[in-house]
Each structure stands twice: as C-alpha cells, then as structure tokens.
Amino acid sequence: MEDSLKKQYVFKLSTNLVGFTIGLVTQAIIPRGLGPRAYGDFTFLTNFFTQMVGFLDIGTSVGFYTRLSQNPRETSLVRFYLYFTGIITLAVLAFILVTHASSAYPLLWPGQDLLFVYLAALWGIMTWFVQVLTKMADAYNLTVSAEIARMAQKVLGLILIVLLFMMHALHLTALFLYHFVIMTFLIAAFIWILETRGYSFGREWKLPWPLVRKYVKEFYDYNHPLFVFGVAALIVGIFDRWLLQIFSGSVQQGYFGLSYQIGALCFLFTSAMTPLLMREFAVAYSRQDLQRMAQLFRRYIPLLYSIAAYFSCFIAVQANTVIYLMGGNDFKGAFFPLTLMAFYPIHQTYGQLSGSVLYATGQTALIRNIGIIFMLVGMPVTYFLIAPHNLAGLNAGATGLAIKMVLLQFFGVNVQLYFNAQLLGLRFWRYLEHQFLSVGLLLGLAFLVKVGVDHLPPLHGKILLSFFLAGFCYTLLTVFLTCSFPLLFGLSRQDLQSLLQLAKEKCSIY
C-alpha cells in the first residue's frame, strides 16, 4: 500500500510540476493579455459559479469518492452519481434562465455582460465534472494514467494560450473558449481511460427504484449535515467577491484574482497528495485502523505543510518581482494582496489534508459546525475591511479581502487539527508549534537571501536573473536546514537516509 501511494503521489506531483511550470507561463500571459479589469471580471464570474456548483455538490463528490474507494466495482453507484451530475447541470442552467428572465442579473453580476455569465456557468459545470472524473480515476487506482492525460492537457493548453497571445486574440470570450477546449480534451481522455480499463460507461444505465432510494438515503445521511454549511459557504463565498466588486470594482477584483491564482500555484505541490491520502484514510477507517490513520497523518501532514511553506514564503518575500513577471506593470497594485495571499496555500494544505480525516470518518456535522462559525465571523470582518470610510469600513479593497481569508483560514484549520489530534491520539500543540517554526525559519531565509542578492552590484536591473539566483540560494539554504534539523520539516533522520539511498539508486541506474 505504501509503495502504491508513493508511486501515485510521484505521478501526481510530476503532473503538478508540469502544471506549475506551465502555470507560470500562462499566468504571465493571461493577465497581460486581458488587463486588470477584464481579468477581474473573469475571476469574479468564475468564482461565482465555482461557489454555486460547490453548494449544489454539498460534499456529495467527497462522499462518492470515499464510497467508491471502498467498493470500486459498485457500478450502480457510478450510474447514480452521473445522473446526479446531470441534475446539477440543469439546476445551474435553470437558475441563470430564471435570473435572466426576471432581469435580476445586474444585481448579482454588476457590470457584467450576460454572455460572459452563461460562459462562466458552463466553465463552472465543466470544471466540477473534471473533478468528479479525477476522483473516479483515483478511486479506481488509475491515478498514473489519469495524470499522464492531465500532463498532455496542460501541454495542449500551453500551446493554445501562446498562439492566442501571439495572434493578439486573447480576450475574455477567447479565454473561456480556450478553457472549454482543454477541459473537453481532458474529459474525453478520462472517459477513454475508464472505458479501456474495464470501468465502462456503456453498461446498463437503468437503476431500479429501490436502489435509487438506497443511494439517496446514504448520501442524505452522509451529507445532510453539510447542507446548512453549503448554504453558508455559497453566501459567504459569493458575498466576499460581490462586496469587493461593488465597493472596489473590477480592477481590485483583478488584483485579488492574480494574487489568488499565484497562491494556487504554490498549492499544486501539495494538492497532489490530498485525494490519495483521503482514500487511504477512508480504507483504514473502514477497518477501524486508527493507528494506520495516525501514522499517515504524522508521516505526511507536517512534511506537505513545510513544502507549501517553502514556496509560499519565497513568493511572499519576492512579491514585487513575481507581480512584474506574472502580470506586468498594470498589476503593481497587487503587491500587498499577493504578499498576504502567498500564505494562504500553507494552511489550505493543512485544511485539505486534515479535513480529509473528518470526511473519511464521516464527521460531516463537525465540518459543518466549524465552517459555519468561521463563516459567520468572516462576513462582518469582510465588510469592515472592504467597505469605504463613509460606511464605517477601512476601504482596503483586495488587501482587506486577503487579510480576512488568510486569518480565518489559519484559525479554522487549527480548530480542525485539534479535533483530529483528539481522534488519532496526537499532540495538538506539537503540530501548532511546527507551523510557526517552519514558516518563521523559511520566511527568515527568504528575506536574508533577497537582501543579499539585491545588494550584488552586477545584478542591479537584472530582475529575472536576480529572481532565479535568489531562488537557487534559498533552496540550498533550505536543504541545509532540512538536513540539520529534519524534524522542522516533518522528517526524521531515517527519512533523510531513505531519500539519499533512493537518489543513489536512481543515479546508478542512469
């Protein structure tokens, strides 16, 4: 099991490495091609439908993945859930049609063209369906094949976006069509993989009514505690960006969108492990093997947190340079939002991985309670930080929203961690201490490297060279610190020896 987990993680990580490299290029192209205002409109609309589809999902995709991981040959479950995806698609389209017919859309999407609203809705549906197919591939232990398909998709996407940019054809409509093309390619590839590996979509689609009632009851029992949570998440997720749009406009929306996307690149390196660990937690819990769950938690959570911190701290310190490389001079106003949002993936990693324990053990009521409390606290905080001075706010725009997201993420994730530590017999304070130590040390290293490189006369004015030299020096110092104090990064001496031995074996092969 451990070797299989490592192999799958290597392939997921490899795809994410490719995705990170390609993401750097696309993130340097798309904001430049669109400009802050159009880019802000894109992120505003896509965030709206991400939140809406997430609400309609209400955690069912996680329940589906957990159940399918435990019973991979339960084809009737797959048929049932694919019918459910069709219902969600119709619900989203019906919502837009009703909103359009009632002329209420200017209130929901201020300053937005209705065509882009429809395109964003289709984007949200397709993105969610890709995530469902990805979960199916992971549950069927087809991760390696799925990740190869994702690599091909990312390469295709890179070629298309570069062509659009070179042809001066990168506008909002073209950007949506670009996403539709690459997502259609990936959906077709996933379906082909499932079909050829014996998990055919062409089997009998009819479901007996007693079986439908059985699945409805099972999903209801698993997910109904999340309904109120889903409503709160929908309201708060839309409220935050809507308030930013109303009070600060599309440009500030663009600054926040760029900061969020750059932060998401840091998350790529650790998100690869989330579905794999969730499956391992689910299988272990089905056997009531809490010792195995605790072992997985100790082994991977601090390490992946440190990996996220390694990237995030460097991005935070190099925010000015990153903005120049990714967005150009038009995005200078994104400095403070990016500096703050660079830290968001660190605890997003903890939230995803630690939260997978709660999902795997069916503690959806606890997820609901924690989530709702912090969402309710967050709404007045958002208003206070974003609202203009004449409405008793700080008028902080994208910076205010970034402050709110990072702080509430930190506190909410650590409440989850506390309950997981209680369940698995782990020491909560040890994990909390590790969070501050690893981030503090990495932030200090990144700052010292930046100061040192910036004071080298030969590098003055050479932004790209200075950036890569700083990254190289920062990496060397991080490796040295890891070898000297492996516990700070969730490793033991034995882990380091195993990694060195593996590296020697790979080198000897070549």
N, C-alpha and C positions, 0 to 999 in steps of 0.2 A: 504493500500500500504506500509506504513512504517513498520508494523509488518511483512509483507511478505518479505520485503527487509532485515530486521534483521534476520529472520529465515534462509533465503537463505545464508546470509553472515556467520551466525554461522556454517552452514554446510560446506561452502567453507573454512572457517577458520579452522574448525576441520580437514578437509582433508589436509590442508596446514600444520597444526600442526603435523599430522601424517607424512606428506611428509618431514617436517623439521627434525623430529626425525630419520626417515629412511634415509633421505639425509645425515645426519651426519655420519651414519654408512657406506653408500655406498661411500661417499666422502673420508672416511678413508680407504676404501678397494681398490677402483678402481685406484687411483694414485699410491698406494703402489704396487698393482699387476702389473701395466704397466710400472712404472718408468717415469721420466720426458720426455724422448724422445718420447716414444710411446704415452704417454698421450698428448703430444704436437701435434703429428700427428693427433690424433683423434679430438682434438678441432679445429685444422686448417681446416681439411676436412669438418667436420660438420658445422663449421661456414660458409664455402664457400657456401654450398648448402642451409643453412638457409637464407643467403643473396639472393641467386638466386631465390629460391621459393618465398621469400618475394617480390622480384622485380616482378615476374610474377603475384603475387597476386595483387600488386599495390593498396592495400586498399580495394579491392573488398569484402574481407571477412568481413570487418567492415561495408561496405555498405549493404551487405547481412544480417548481424546481425541486423543492425538498421531497415531495411525494414521489416524483419521477426518479429521483436519485436512489430512493429506497426500492422502487419497483420499476425498473427500466422497461420491462416488457408489458406494461399495462397500457396497451394501445388505446383502449377506450378512454383513458384519462386524457390522452393527447387529442383525440377527436372532440371530447367535451370542451377542452380549453381552446381549441381552434374555433369552435362555434362561439365561444365567449369573446374571442378577439374580434369576430365579425360583429357582435353586438356592440362592443365598444366603438368600433369604427362608425357604425350607423349612428350611435349616440352623439359622437363628436360632430358629424356632418349635420345631423338634425339640429343641434344647438346653434350652429352657425346660420343655418337657413332661418330658424326662428328669430335669431338676433337680427339678421338682415331684414327680414320681413317687418319686424317691429321698429326698425330704424333706431335700435338701441346701440348699434355697434360703435358710433362715435364716442359714447361714454366709456365703453370697455376698452377700446383701442384708439385713444385720442390721437388725431393727426395721422392716421394710418389709412392707406388705400385698401379697399375691400378685397382686391385681387390678392394682395400680399397676405391678408388674413386667411383666405382659402388655401394659399400655398403653404403657409405656416402650419395650418391644421393637418394637411397631408404630410408635411415634414414630421410632425409630432407622432402621427399614426405609424408611419413607416419606421421611424426611429425606435418606437416601442416594439414593433413586430420583429425588428432585427434583434433586439434584446431578448425577446421570447425564444427565437430560434437559437440564439447563442446559449441560453440556458438549457435548451433541449440537447444541444451538441455536448455540453459539459456533463449533463446528467447521463447521457449515453456513453460517456467516456470516449468521445470523438473529438476531444479538445485539440489534438495535434492537427487533424485535417481541417478543422474549423479555423485554426489560427493561420494555416497556410492560405486559406481563402481570404482571410482578413488582410494578410500581407499583400496579396495580389490586388485587393480592392484599394488599399492605400497607395500602391504604386500607380494604379489607374487614375485615382483621384489627383495625384500629384501632376501627372501628365496633362490632365484636363484643365486643372486650375492654372498651370503655367501657360498653356495655349490661350486660355481666355484672357489672361493678363497681357500677353504679348500682342494679342489681336485687339487690345483696348475694348474688350467686350464684357468686362467684369462689372455688371450692375446687379441690382437686387433680384430681378427676375432670373438672370443668368445664374446667380448663386443658388437659388432654390432649385433650378433645373439641374445644376451640377450635382447637388445632393441627391436628387431623385435618381439620377443615372447611376451613381456609385452605390446607393442603397439597393436599387433593383438588381444590380450585379451581385451584391452580397447575398440577398435573399435567394436568388436563383442558385447561387453556389451552395448555400446551406441546404436547400431542398435537395439538390443533386447528391450531396454527401449523405444525407439521411436516407435517400432512396437507394443508393448503391450499397449502403452498409446494412441493409435489412430492416430499416425503420421506415417502411414505405408510407407515403401519404395516399396511396391509391387503394388502400384496403376499404372494407365496408364502412361507409360513413354513418349509417343509421345507428342510432343509440336507443336501446329500449328505455321506455319511460321510467321504470323503476331504477335503472342505472343513473339516469339524469337526476332523479330526486336524491339518490345516494350522494352523488358528487356535489350537488347544490348544498346539501346538508353539511358535508365535510368541509367545503370551502366556507360556508357560513360560520361554522363552529370555529374554524381557524382564523377567519378574517373579520368577523363582525366586531371584535374589539377595536379593529383598526378603522372602522367606518367614521367615527367621530374624529379620529386622528387624521383621516384622509380629508375630511371636510375642512378641518383646521389648517392642514398643510396646503390645501388648494387656496383657501382665503388668504393665508399669510404669504404664500409664495407669489401669488398674483398681486397682493396688496403692496408688497415691498417694491416691486418693479413699476407698478402702476403709479405709486406715490412719487417715485423718482422721475417718472415720465411727466407727471402733472406739475410738480414743483421745480424740476431742474431741466427737463427737456431731453431731446434725443442725443445731444452731444454728451451730456453727463452719462446718459444711458450707454453711449458708445465707450466712454472711458471705463465704466464699470464692466461692460461686456468684454473688453480687451483684457482687463485685469483678471476677470474670472476665467477666461479661456487660457491665459498663460499659466494661471494656477492649476488648471485642469491638466496641463501638460506634465506638471510635476506629479500629479496623481496617477499618471499612466503606469509608472513603475511599480506601484503597489496594488493598483486595482486589479492587476492580473491574478493576484492570489485570492481575491475575495470569493468568487464563485467556487473555487476549488476547496478552500477551507470550509465554506458553508456546507458543501457536500460531505466533507469528512466529519464535520460536527454532527450533521444530520444522521449519518450512518452510525457514528459512535453513540449518539443518544438513543437511537433505535435499539441498541444493545445495552443501554443503560451503563455505558462505559465512560463514567465521568473522569476517570484517571487519564484515558486517552484524550479526552477533550482538554483537560488541564495541560497535558503535555504539548498538544498542538498550540494552545494559547501561549504558553511560556516560550515555545520554540520560535514562533513566527511573529507574534504581535509586536514585541519591542523591536525586533530586527526591522520589520517593514516600516514601523514608525520612524526609525532612525534613517532609513533610506529616503523616506519622504522629506524628513527634516534636512537631510544633506542637500537636496535640490532646492527646497523652499528657502532655506537661509541664504544660499548663494543668490537666488533670484531677488530676494528682498534687499540685499546689500547692493546689488547691481541693477536696481530698478531703472535708473535713468538710461543706462546703456541698453537694457532689454527693450524698453519702450522705443528707443531710437531704431533698433534693429527690427522690431516687430511691427511697429505702427508708423514710424516716421515722426517728423516734427509736429504734425497735426494732432498727435496724441500726447503732447507734453503734459497736459493737464491730468493725465492718468498716473502721475508719479506716486502720489500718496495712496490712491486706491490700490495700485499694484503692490506697493511696499507692504500694505496690510494684507491684501488677498493672497500674497505669496505664502502666508502662514496658514491659510485655510485648508490646503490639502493635507497638512500634517495631522490635524485632528479629524479631517474627513477620512483619512486612512484608519484611524482608531475607531471612528464611528461605524464604518463599513464592516471592519473585521470583528470588532467587539459586538456589534449589532447582529452579526450572523449567528452568534451563540444564542441570542434571545429568539431569533427566528427559528433556528434549528430545534430549540427546546419548546417551541410553541408558546413562548411568553409574550404573545402579541398584546395582551392587556397592559403589561408593564411598558412595552414600547409606546403604546397609546398614551399612557399617563405621563410618562417623561416628556414625550414630544409635545403634548398639548400644553403642559405647564410652561415650557420654554417658549412656545409659540405665542401664548397669551402675554407673557412678559415682553416678548420681542416687538409686538405691534406698537405699543406706546413708545418704545425705545426708537423704533424706526421713524415714527412721526417726529419725535423730538430732534433727532439728528438731521432729518431731511427738510422739514418744514421751514419756510422763511422766517425771518426775525419777527415780522409783524404778526405771525401766527404762533408765537411762542416756541419757535424752533431755532436750531443752530445754523440752518441753511448750508449744511456740509455736503450736500449732493452725493456723488459716488463715494467720496471718502467716508461719509456718515454711514452709508449702507454697508461698506466694507467693515467698519468698526463693529457694527451690530452683528454681522454674520460671523466674524472671527470669534468674538467674545461669547456669543451664545453657543456656538459650536463647541468651544472649549468646555464650558460648564455642562452642557447637555451630554457630551460624550463621557465625561468623567463620572456623571451620575450612572450612566450605563455600566461603566467599568466597575463601579462599586458593587452593583448587583451581580455582575459576572464573577467578580472576585469572591463574593459570598457563596455563589453556587459551586464554583470549582475549587474552593479551598485555597485561594491565592491571597497574597498580601497586597491590598489595595495601595497602601502608602508607598510601597516599593515601586509600583508602576507609575504612580504620580511623580515621585522623585525622579524617576528615569526620564519622564517627559521634559522636565525643566533642565536637567543636567545635559541631556543630549542636544537640545535646542540652544542652550546657552553656550556650550562649547563650540558648536558648529557656527553659530552666529558670530562669536568672537574670532574664529579662524577666518571666516569670510571677510570680516571687516579689516582685520590685520593684513590680509592678502591684498585687498583693494587699496588700502593706504600705501602699501609697499609698491605695488605696480604703478599706481598713479604718480608716484614720485620718481619714476625712472625717466630721465630726460629723453632717451631715444624713442620712447613710446608716446610722447605727447602728440595728441591729434590723431593717433592711430587707434581708433575705437575698437575695431574688430580684433586686431592683434592683441590689444590690452585685455579685452574680454576673455579671449581664449587662453592667454598666458595666466590670467588670474584664475580661471577655471582649472588649469593644469596644476598650478601651485596649491590651490585649495584642495584638490583631490589628493595630491601627495601628502599633504599635512593630515588630511582625514584618514588616509590609510595608515600613516604612522601612529595617529592617535588610537585608531582601532586596534592595531597590533599591541600597543602599550596598555590600553585599558579596554579590552573587548567587551566587558560587562556593560559599559556605557552605551554600547550599540546592540545589546541583546544577544551577544555571542559569548561563548566560553573559549578557553584555550584549546579544548578538544575540537570545537567547531573550526577554529582557525587552522589547526593542523590538518583536519579533513579537507578543507578548501585548498590548502597548499599541496597536499597529496594529489588531489583531483587535478589541479593545474599541472603538476609534473607529469601525470599520466597522459593528459591531453597533449602536452608538448612533446612527449616521447613518441606519440602516435604520428605526429607530423614531422 
